[in-house]
Amino acid sequence: MSKLDIKGKGTMELSGGILHLRWKQGAYVGIDVANAALEAISTMGQGARLPMLVEIRGVTHSAAARKVFPDSSSISRMALLGSSPVDRVIAMFRLPLLPAGFPVRHFTSPDMATEWLLEDSVESRA
């Protein structure tokens, strides 16, 4: 299973121990799409709590979607990846509103985001 479609709004894949959610630029994520993303996380993670990289370029979420996604029972830490100043402002506004249970940070560099996500697995092996 390499890549799962999230109701035409994005894709989810598991690579190198990291879940990678790529929302299509400009996507609107409602409750049905958020629930589909949760299903994809569950399917790919098979019960493990995994780090997750989420591309948020130009994406908007409904209030209902923000309440259910993400789920801390299946995610160990989350990196939000954006490229524009608008993405950063949106991420910084939403970070305090995300459910507790795992660390979340915003990045503009995929490499830095991946490095940070993998810190958790390195620390847990030490």
Phi and psi in radians as a Rosetta constraint file:
Dihedral C 1 N 2 CA 2 C 2 CIRCULARHARMONIC -1.686 0.35
Dihedral N 2 CA 2 C 2 N 3 CIRCULARHARMONIC -0.731 0.35
Dihedral C 2 N 3 CA 3 C 3 CIRCULARHARMONIC -2.582 0.35
Dihedral N 3 CA 3 C 3 N 4 CIRCULARHARMONIC 2.358 0.35
Dihedral C 3 N 4 CA 4 C 4 CIRCULARHARMONIC -1.958 0.35
Dihedral N 4 CA 4 C 4 N 5 CIRCULARHARMONIC 2.420 0.35
Dihedral C 4 N 5 CA 5 C 5 CIRCULARHARMONIC -1.422 0.35
Dihedral N 5 CA 5 C 5 N 6 CIRCULARHARMONIC 2.418 0.35
Dihedral C 5 N 6 CA 6 C 6 CIRCULARHARMONIC -1.908 0.35
Dihedral N 6 CA 6 C 6 N 7 CIRCULARHARMONIC 1.390 0.35
Dihedral C 6 N 7 CA 7 C 7 CIRCULARHARMONIC 0.883 0.35
Dihedral N 7 CA 7 C 7 N 8 CIRCULARHARMONIC 0.591 0.35
Dihedral C 7 N 8 CA 8 C 8 CIRCULARHARMONIC 1.300 0.35
Dihedral N 8 CA 8 C 8 N 9 CIRCULARHARMONIC 0.038 0.35
Dihedral C 8 N 9 CA 9 C 9 CIRCULARHARMONIC -1.728 0.35
Dihedral N 9 CA 9 C 9 N 10 CIRCULARHARMONIC -0.251 0.35
Dihedral C 9 N 10 CA 10 C 10 CIRCULARHARMONIC 3.123 0.35
Dihedral N 10 CA 10 C 10 N 11 CIRCULARHARMONIC -3.054 0.35
Dihedral C 10 N 11 CA 11 C 11 CIRCULARHARMONIC -2.366 0.35
Dihedral N 11 CA 11 C 11 N 12 CIRCULARHARMONIC 2.692 0.35
Dihedral C 11 N 12 CA 12 C 12 CIRCULARHARMONIC -2.204 0.35
Dihedral N 12 CA 12 C 12 N 13 CIRCULARHARMONIC 2.336 0.35
Dihedral C 12 N 13 CA 13 C 13 CIRCULARHARMONIC -2.476 0.35
Dihedral N 13 CA 13 C 13 N 14 CIRCULARHARMONIC 2.793 0.35
Dihedral C 13 N 14 CA 14 C 14 CIRCULARHARMONIC -2.032 0.35
Dihedral N 14 CA 14 C 14 N 15 CIRCULARHARMONIC 2.107 0.35
Dihedral C 14 N 15 CA 15 C 15 CIRCULARHARMONIC -2.547 0.35
Dihedral N 15 CA 15 C 15 N 16 CIRCULARHARMONIC 2.259 0.35
Dihedral C 15 N 16 CA 16 C 16 CIRCULARHARMONIC 1.063 0.35
Dihedral N 16 CA 16 C 16 N 17 CIRCULARHARMONIC 0.494 0.35
Dihedral C 16 N 17 CA 17 C 17 CIRCULARHARMONIC 1.422 0.35
Dihedral N 17 CA 17 C 17 N 18 CIRCULARHARMONIC 0.115 0.35
Dihedral C 17 N 18 CA 18 C 18 CIRCULARHARMONIC -2.071 0.35
Dihedral N 18 CA 18 C 18 N 19 CIRCULARHARMONIC 2.271 0.35
Dihedral C 18 N 19 CA 19 C 19 CIRCULARHARMONIC -1.316 0.35
Dihedral N 19 CA 19 C 19 N 20 CIRCULARHARMONIC 2.367 0.35
Dihedral C 19 N 20 CA 20 C 20 CIRCULARHARMONIC -2.200 0.35
Dihedral N 20 CA 20 C 20 N 21 CIRCULARHARMONIC 1.976 0.35
Dihedral C 20 N 21 CA 21 C 21 CIRCULARHARMONIC -1.808 0.35
Dihedral N 21 CA 21 C 21 N 22 CIRCULARHARMONIC 2.047 0.35
Dihedral C 21 N 22 CA 22 C 22 CIRCULARHARMONIC -1.920 0.35
Dihedral N 22 CA 22 C 22 N 23 CIRCULARHARMONIC 1.745 0.35
Dihedral C 22 N 23 CA 23 C 23 CIRCULARHARMONIC -1.309 0.35
Dihedral N 23 CA 23 C 23 N 24 CIRCULARHARMONIC 2.487 0.35
Dihedral C 23 N 24 CA 24 C 24 CIRCULARHARMONIC -1.192 0.35
Dihedral N 24 CA 24 C 24 N 25 CIRCULARHARMONIC 2.446 0.35
Dihedral C 24 N 25 CA 25 C 25 CIRCULARHARMONIC -1.022 0.35
Dihedral N 25 CA 25 C 25 N 26 CIRCULARHARMONIC 2.302 0.35
Dihedral C 25 N 26 CA 26 C 26 CIRCULARHARMONIC 1.466 0.35
Dihedral N 26 CA 26 C 26 N 27 CIRCULARHARMONIC 0.079 0.35
Dihedral C 26 N 27 CA 27 C 27 CIRCULARHARMONIC -1.163 0.35
Dihedral N 27 CA 27 C 27 N 28 CIRCULARHARMONIC 2.562 0.35
Dihedral C 27 N 28 CA 28 C 28 CIRCULARHARMONIC -1.878 0.35
Dihedral N 28 CA 28 C 28 N 29 CIRCULARHARMONIC 2.150 0.35
Dihedral C 28 N 29 CA 29 C 29 CIRCULARHARMONIC -1.823 0.35
Dihedral N 29 CA 29 C 29 N 30 CIRCULARHARMONIC 1.885 0.35
Dihedral C 29 N 30 CA 30 C 30 CIRCULARHARMONIC -1.666 0.35
Dihedral N 30 CA 30 C 30 N 31 CIRCULARHARMONIC -3.076 0.35
Dihedral C 30 N 31 CA 31 C 31 CIRCULARHARMONIC -1.076 0.35
Dihedral N 31 CA 31 C 31 N 32 CIRCULARHARMONIC -0.677 0.35
Dihedral C 31 N 32 CA 32 C 32 CIRCULARHARMONIC -1.149 0.35
Dihedral N 32 CA 32 C 32 N 33 CIRCULARHARMONIC -0.673 0.35
Dihedral C 32 N 33 CA 33 C 33 CIRCULARHARMONIC -1.244 0.35
Dihedral N 33 CA 33 C 33 N 34 CIRCULARHARMONIC -0.703 0.35
Dihedral C 33 N 34 CA 34 C 34 CIRCULARHARMONIC -1.074 0.35
Dihedral N 34 CA 34 C 34 N 35 CIRCULARHARMONIC -0.744 0.35
Dihedral C 34 N 35 CA 35 C 35 CIRCULARHARMONIC -1.142 0.35
Dihedral N 35 CA 35 C 35 N 36 CIRCULARHARMONIC -0.639 0.35
Dihedral C 35 N 36 CA 36 C 36 CIRCULARHARMONIC -1.128 0.35
Dihedral N 36 CA 36 C 36 N 37 CIRCULARHARMONIC -0.656 0.35
Dihedral C 36 N 37 CA 37 C 37 CIRCULARHARMONIC -1.139 0.35
Dihedral N 37 CA 37 C 37 N 38 CIRCULARHARMONIC -0.716 0.35
Dihedral C 37 N 38 CA 38 C 38 CIRCULARHARMONIC -1.080 0.35
Dihedral N 38 CA 38 C 38 N 39 CIRCULARHARMONIC -0.708 0.35
Dihedral C 38 N 39 CA 39 C 39 CIRCULARHARMONIC -1.083 0.35
Dihedral N 39 CA 39 C 39 N 40 CIRCULARHARMONIC -0.733 0.35
Dihedral C 39 N 40 CA 40 C 40 CIRCULARHARMONIC -1.119 0.35
Dihedral N 40 CA 40 C 40 N 41 CIRCULARHARMONIC -0.714 0.35
Dihedral C 40 N 41 CA 41 C 41 CIRCULARHARMONIC -1.060 0.35
Dihedral N 41 CA 41 C 41 N 42 CIRCULARHARMONIC -0.798 0.35
Dihedral C 41 N 42 CA 42 C 42 CIRCULARHARMONIC -1.107 0.35
Dihedral N 42 CA 42 C 42 N 43 CIRCULARHARMONIC -0.771 0.35
Dihedral C 42 N 43 CA 43 C 43 CIRCULARHARMONIC -1.100 0.35
Dihedral N 43 CA 43 C 43 N 44 CIRCULARHARMONIC -0.830 0.35
Dihedral C 43 N 44 CA 44 C 44 CIRCULARHARMONIC -1.317 0.35
Dihedral N 44 CA 44 C 44 N 45 CIRCULARHARMONIC -0.628 0.35
Dihedral C 44 N 45 CA 45 C 45 CIRCULARHARMONIC -1.397 0.35
Dihedral N 45 CA 45 C 45 N 46 CIRCULARHARMONIC -0.355 0.35
Dihedral C 45 N 46 CA 46 C 46 CIRCULARHARMONIC 0.835 0.35
Dihedral N 46 CA 46 C 46 N 47 CIRCULARHARMONIC 0.766 0.35
Dihedral C 46 N 47 CA 47 C 47 CIRCULARHARMONIC 1.580 0.35
Dihedral N 47 CA 47 C 47 N 48 CIRCULARHARMONIC -0.137 0.35
Dihedral C 47 N 48 CA 48 C 48 CIRCULARHARMONIC -1.524 0.35
Dihedral N 48 CA 48 C 48 N 49 CIRCULARHARMONIC 2.603 0.35
Dihedral C 48 N 49 CA 49 C 49 CIRCULARHARMONIC -1.526 0.35
Dihedral N 49 CA 49 C 49 N 50 CIRCULARHARMONIC 2.055 0.35
Dihedral C 49 N 50 CA 50 C 50 CIRCULARHARMONIC -2.097 0.35
Dihedral N 50 CA 50 C 50 N 51 CIRCULARHARMONIC 2.694 0.35
Dihedral C 50 N 51 CA 51 C 51 CIRCULARHARMONIC -1.249 0.35
Dihedral N 51 CA 51 C 51 N 52 CIRCULARHARMONIC 2.664 0.35
Dihedral C 51 N 52 CA 52 C 52 CIRCULARHARMONIC -2.435 0.35
Dihedral N 52 CA 52 C 52 N 53 CIRCULARHARMONIC 2.313 0.35
Dihedral C 52 N 53 CA 53 C 53 CIRCULARHARMONIC -1.839 0.35
Dihedral N 53 CA 53 C 53 N 54 CIRCULARHARMONIC 2.182 0.35
Dihedral C 53 N 54 CA 54 C 54 CIRCULARHARMONIC -2.122 0.35
Dihedral N 54 CA 54 C 54 N 55 CIRCULARHARMONIC 2.100 0.35
Dihedral C 54 N 55 CA 55 C 55 CIRCULARHARMONIC -1.472 0.35
Dihedral N 55 CA 55 C 55 N 56 CIRCULARHARMONIC 2.129 0.35
Dihedral C 55 N 56 CA 56 C 56 CIRCULARHARMONIC -2.008 0.35
Dihedral N 56 CA 56 C 56 N 57 CIRCULARHARMONIC 0.291 0.35
Dihedral C 56 N 57 CA 57 C 57 CIRCULARHARMONIC -1.001 0.35
Dihedral N 57 CA 57 C 57 N 58 CIRCULARHARMONIC 1.910 0.35
Dihedral C 57 N 58 CA 58 C 58 CIRCULARHARMONIC 1.184 0.35
Dihedral N 58 CA 58 C 58 N 59 CIRCULARHARMONIC 0.355 0.35
Dihedral C 58 N 59 CA 59 C 59 CIRCULARHARMONIC -1.660 0.35
Dihedral N 59 CA 59 C 59 N 60 CIRCULARHARMONIC 2.473 0.35
Dihedral C 59 N 60 CA 60 C 60 CIRCULARHARMONIC -2.136 0.35
Dihedral N 60 CA 60 C 60 N 61 CIRCULARHARMONIC 2.564 0.35
Dihedral C 60 N 61 CA 61 C 61 CIRCULARHARMONIC -2.120 0.35
Dihedral N 61 CA 61 C 61 N 62 CIRCULARHARMONIC 2.462 0.35
Dihedral C 61 N 62 CA 62 C 62 CIRCULARHARMONIC -1.249 0.35
Dihedral N 62 CA 62 C 62 N 63 CIRCULARHARMONIC 2.819 0.35
Dihedral C 62 N 63 CA 63 C 63 CIRCULARHARMONIC -1.058 0.35
Dihedral N 63 CA 63 C 63 N 64 CIRCULARHARMONIC -0.689 0.35
Dihedral C 63 N 64 CA 64 C 64 CIRCULARHARMONIC -1.125 0.35
Dihedral N 64 CA 64 C 64 N 65 CIRCULARHARMONIC -0.701 0.35
Dihedral C 64 N 65 CA 65 C 65 CIRCULARHARMONIC -1.137 0.35
Dihedral N 65 CA 65 C 65 N 66 CIRCULARHARMONIC -0.690 0.35
Dihedral C 65 N 66 CA 66 C 66 CIRCULARHARMONIC -1.144 0.35
Dihedral N 66 CA 66 C 66 N 67 CIRCULARHARMONIC -0.433 0.35
Dihedral C 66 N 67 CA 67 C 67 CIRCULARHARMONIC -1.331 0.35
Dihedral N 67 CA 67 C 67 N 68 CIRCULARHARMONIC -0.505 0.35
Dihedral C 67 N 68 CA 68 C 68 CIRCULARHARMONIC -1.783 0.35
Dihedral N 68 CA 68 C 68 N 69 CIRCULARHARMONIC -0.348 0.35
Dihedral C 68 N 69 CA 69 C 69 CIRCULARHARMONIC -2.127 0.35
Dihedral N 69 CA 69 C 69 N 70 CIRCULARHARMONIC 2.260 0.35
Dihedral C 69 N 70 CA 70 C 70 CIRCULARHARMONIC -1.578 0.35
Dihedral N 70 CA 70 C 70 N 71 CIRCULARHARMONIC 2.896 0.35
Dihedral C 70 N 71 CA 71 C 71 CIRCULARHARMONIC -1.843 0.35
Dihedral N 71 CA 71 C 71 N 72 CIRCULARHARMONIC 2.083 0.35
Dihedral C 71 N 72 CA 72 C 72 CIRCULARHARMONIC -1.197 0.35
Dihedral N 72 CA 72 C 72 N 73 CIRCULARHARMONIC -0.205 0.35
Dihedral C 72 N 73 CA 73 C 73 CIRCULARHARMONIC -1.317 0.35
Dihedral N 73 CA 73 C 73 N 74 CIRCULARHARMONIC -0.258 0.35
Dihedral C 73 N 74 CA 74 C 74 CIRCULARHARMONIC -2.165 0.35
Dihedral N 74 CA 74 C 74 N 75 CIRCULARHARMONIC 0.019 0.35
Dihedral C 74 N 75 CA 75 C 75 CIRCULARHARMONIC -2.197 0.35
Dihedral N 75 CA 75 C 75 N 76 CIRCULARHARMONIC 2.303 0.35
Dihedral C 75 N 76 CA 76 C 76 CIRCULARHARMONIC -1.615 0.35
Dihedral N 76 CA 76 C 76 N 77 CIRCULARHARMONIC -0.569 0.35
Dihedral C 76 N 77 CA 77 C 77 CIRCULARHARMONIC -2.849 0.35
Dihedral N 77 CA 77 C 77 N 78 CIRCULARHARMONIC 2.738 0.35
Dihedral C 77 N 78 CA 78 C 78 CIRCULARHARMONIC -2.352 0.35
Dihedral N 78 CA 78 C 78 N 79 CIRCULARHARMONIC 2.323 0.35
Dihedral C 78 N 79 CA 79 C 79 CIRCULARHARMONIC -1.935 0.35
Dihedral N 79 CA 79 C 79 N 80 CIRCULARHARMONIC 2.181 0.35
Dihedral C 79 N 80 CA 80 C 80 CIRCULARHARMONIC -1.662 0.35
Dihedral N 80 CA 80 C 80 N 81 CIRCULARHARMONIC 2.170 0.35
Dihedral C 80 N 81 CA 81 C 81 CIRCULARHARMONIC -1.930 0.35
Dihedral N 81 CA 81 C 81 N 82 CIRCULARHARMONIC 2.046 0.35
Dihedral C 81 N 82 CA 82 C 82 CIRCULARHARMONIC -2.327 0.35
Dihedral N 82 CA 82 C 82 N 83 CIRCULARHARMONIC 2.903 0.35
Dihedral C 82 N 83 CA 83 C 83 CIRCULARHARMONIC -2.141 0.35
Dihedral N 83 CA 83 C 83 N 84 CIRCULARHARMONIC -0.403 0.35
Dihedral C 83 N 84 CA 84 C 84 CIRCULARHARMONIC -1.823 0.35
Dihedral N 84 CA 84 C 84 N 85 CIRCULARHARMONIC 2.826 0.35
Dihedral C 84 N 85 CA 85 C 85 CIRCULARHARMONIC -1.025 0.35
Dihedral N 85 CA 85 C 85 N 86 CIRCULARHARMONIC -0.565 0.35
Dihedral C 85 N 86 CA 86 C 86 CIRCULARHARMONIC -1.147 0.35
Dihedral N 86 CA 86 C 86 N 87 CIRCULARHARMONIC -0.759 0.35
Dihedral C 86 N 87 CA 87 C 87 CIRCULARHARMONIC -1.013 0.35
Dihedral N 87 CA 87 C 87 N 88 CIRCULARHARMONIC -0.744 0.35
Dihedral C 87 N 88 CA 88 C 88 CIRCULARHARMONIC -1.115 0.35
Dihedral N 88 CA 88 C 88 N 89 CIRCULARHARMONIC -0.778 0.35
Dihedral C 88 N 89 CA 89 C 89 CIRCULARHARMONIC -1.084 0.35
Dihedral N 89 CA 89 C 89 N 90 CIRCULARHARMONIC -0.778 0.35
Dihedral C 89 N 90 CA 90 C 90 CIRCULARHARMONIC -1.083 0.35
Dihedral N 90 CA 90 C 90 N 91 CIRCULARHARMONIC -0.787 0.35
Dihedral C 90 N 91 CA 91 C 91 CIRCULARHARMONIC -1.077 0.35
Dihedral N 91 CA 91 C 91 N 92 CIRCULARHARMONIC -0.793 0.35
Dihedral C 91 N 92 CA 92 C 92 CIRCULARHARMONIC -1.142 0.35
Dihedral N 92 CA 92 C 92 N 93 CIRCULARHARMONIC -0.562 0.35
Dihedral C 92 N 93 CA 93 C 93 CIRCULARHARMONIC -1.230 0.35
Dihedral N 93 CA 93 C 93 N 94 CIRCULARHARMONIC -0.704 0.35
Dihedral C 93 N 94 CA 94 C 94 CIRCULARHARMONIC -1.446 0.35
Dihedral N 94 CA 94 C 94 N 95 CIRCULARHARMONIC -0.461 0.35
Dihedral C 94 N 95 CA 95 C 95 CIRCULARHARMONIC -0.892 0.35
Dihedral N 95 CA 95 C 95 N 96 CIRCULARHARMONIC -0.829 0.35
Dihedral C 95 N 96 CA 96 C 96 CIRCULARHARMONIC -1.185 0.35
Dihedral N 96 CA 96 C 96 N 97 CIRCULARHARMONIC -0.290 0.35
Dihedral C 96 N 97 CA 97 C 97 CIRCULARHARMONIC -1.585 0.35
Dihedral N 97 CA 97 C 97 N 98 CIRCULARHARMONIC -0.219 0.35
Dihedral C 97 N 98 CA 98 C 98 CIRCULARHARMONIC -1.222 0.35
Dihedral N 98 CA 98 C 98 N 99 CIRCULARHARMONIC 2.618 0.35
Dihedral C 98 N 99 CA 99 C 99 CIRCULARHARMONIC -1.098 0.35
Dihedral N 99 CA 99 C 99 N 100 CIRCULARHARMONIC 2.554 0.35
Dihedral C 99 N 100 CA 100 C 100 CIRCULARHARMONIC -1.282 0.35
Dihedral N 100 CA 100 C 100 N 101 CIRCULARHARMONIC 2.944 0.35
Dihedral C 100 N 101 CA 101 C 101 CIRCULARHARMONIC 2.186 0.35
Dihedral N 101 CA 101 C 101 N 102 CIRCULARHARMONIC -0.229 0.35
Dihedral C 101 N 102 CA 102 C 102 CIRCULARHARMONIC -2.843 0.35
Dihedral N 102 CA 102 C 102 N 103 CIRCULARHARMONIC 2.694 0.35
Dihedral C 102 N 103 CA 103 C 103 CIRCULARHARMONIC -1.322 0.35
Dihedral N 103 CA 103 C 103 N 104 CIRCULARHARMONIC 2.558 0.35
Dihedral C 103 N 104 CA 104 C 104 CIRCULARHARMONIC -2.348 0.35
Dihedral N 104 CA 104 C 104 N 105 CIRCULARHARMONIC 2.342 0.35
Dihedral C 104 N 105 CA 105 C 105 CIRCULARHARMONIC -2.407 0.35
Dihedral N 105 CA 105 C 105 N 106 CIRCULARHARMONIC 2.719 0.35
Dihedral C 105 N 106 CA 106 C 106 CIRCULARHARMONIC -1.770 0.35
Dihedral N 106 CA 106 C 106 N 107 CIRCULARHARMONIC 2.445 0.35
Dihedral C 106 N 107 CA 107 C 107 CIRCULARHARMONIC -2.387 0.35
Dihedral N 107 CA 107 C 107 N 108 CIRCULARHARMONIC 2.693 0.35
Dihedral C 107 N 108 CA 108 C 108 CIRCULARHARMONIC -1.898 0.35
Dihedral N 108 CA 108 C 108 N 109 CIRCULARHARMONIC -0.181 0.35
Dihedral C 108 N 109 CA 109 C 109 CIRCULARHARMONIC -1.933 0.35
Dihedral N 109 CA 109 C 109 N 110 CIRCULARHARMONIC 2.119 0.35
Dihedral C 109 N 110 CA 110 C 110 CIRCULARHARMONIC -1.076 0.35
Dihedral N 110 CA 110 C 110 N 111 CIRCULARHARMONIC -0.626 0.35
Dihedral C 110 N 111 CA 111 C 111 CIRCULARHARMONIC -1.134 0.35
Dihedral N 111 CA 111 C 111 N 112 CIRCULARHARMONIC -0.767 0.35
Dihedral C 111 N 112 CA 112 C 112 CIRCULARHARMONIC -1.148 0.35
Dihedral N 112 CA 112 C 112 N 113 CIRCULARHARMONIC -0.678 0.35
Dihedral C 112 N 113 CA 113 C 113 CIRCULARHARMONIC -1.098 0.35
Dihedral N 113 CA 113 C 113 N 114 CIRCULARHARMONIC -0.791 0.35
Dihedral C 113 N 114 CA 114 C 114 CIRCULARHARMONIC -1.110 0.35
Dihedral N 114 CA 114 C 114 N 115 CIRCULARHARMONIC -0.749 0.35
Dihedral C 114 N 115 CA 115 C 115 CIRCULARHARMONIC -1.028 0.35
Dihedral N 115 CA 115 C 115 N 116 CIRCULARHARMONIC -0.793 0.35
Dihedral C 115 N 116 CA 116 C 116 CIRCULARHARMONIC -1.132 0.35
Dihedral N 116 CA 116 C 116 N 117 CIRCULARHARMONIC -0.732 0.35
Dihedral C 116 N 117 CA 117 C 117 CIRCULARHARMONIC -1.080 0.35
Dihedral N 117 CA 117 C 117 N 118 CIRCULARHARMONIC -0.669 0.35
Dihedral C 117 N 118 CA 118 C 118 CIRCULARHARMONIC -1.365 0.35
Dihedral N 118 CA 118 C 118 N 119 CIRCULARHARMONIC -0.261 0.35
Dihedral C 118 N 119 CA 119 C 119 CIRCULARHARMONIC -0.969 0.35
Dihedral N 119 CA 119 C 119 N 120 CIRCULARHARMONIC -0.686 0.35
Dihedral C 119 N 120 CA 120 C 120 CIRCULARHARMONIC -1.077 0.35
Dihedral N 120 CA 120 C 120 N 121 CIRCULARHARMONIC -0.777 0.35
Dihedral C 120 N 121 CA 121 C 121 CIRCULARHARMONIC -1.256 0.35
Dihedral N 121 CA 121 C 121 N 122 CIRCULARHARMONIC -0.571 0.35
Dihedral C 121 N 122 CA 122 C 122 CIRCULARHARMONIC -1.169 0.35
Dihedral N 122 CA 122 C 122 N 123 CIRCULARHARMONIC -0.780 0.35
Dihedral C 122 N 123 CA 123 C 123 CIRCULARHARMONIC -1.106 0.35
Dihedral N 123 CA 123 C 123 N 124 CIRCULARHARMONIC -0.670 0.35
Dihedral C 123 N 124 CA 124 C 124 CIRCULARHARMONIC -1.266 0.35
Dihedral N 124 CA 124 C 124 N 125 CIRCULARHARMONIC -0.359 0.35
Dihedral C 124 N 125 CA 125 C 125 CIRCULARHARMONIC -1.487 0.35
Dihedral N 125 CA 125 C 125 N 126 CIRCULARHARMONIC -0.312 0.35
